[in-house]
Amino acid sequence: MNHYETVFILNPVLSDEQIAETVKKFEDFLINNGAKMVSKENWGLKKLAYAIQHKKSGFYHLFEFAAPGEVIAPYEQEFKREERVMRFLTVKLDKHAIEWAEKRRSRLKTKA
């Protein structure tokens, strides 16, 4: 199983209920396809560097997970089909990135 990280931006006009529903949909997709969720974070509403679909802000979410490689293509296909998602990016983490992500999570826990 490889480690991956996905950041996706949701449309800023969505209600809290719609955002939760969309995030749950992608989390369930991963779990149902054999992935193990390591971490998920809601970064909230952030201003975009440039307009996407005539929007200047969006709700950012981060998933960190371990999954077999064959899960990623259908996972990204789901993002392309979902009209609530403005952008997404999935990257495979190497050992250094995994270590850095663990440090980042531990720093966030100590701040909270």
TADAZI-V997996 format. One record per helix or strand of 3 or more residues. SS is the DSSP state (A for helix, B for strand). FROM is the first residue (numbers start at 0). TO is the last residue. Records with the same first field share a line. If there is no record, write none. Layout:
BEGIN
SS = FROM-TO + FROM-TO
END
This chain:
BEGIN
B = 1-10 + 35-51 + 54-66 + 84-91
A = 15-31 + 70-80 + 94-110
END
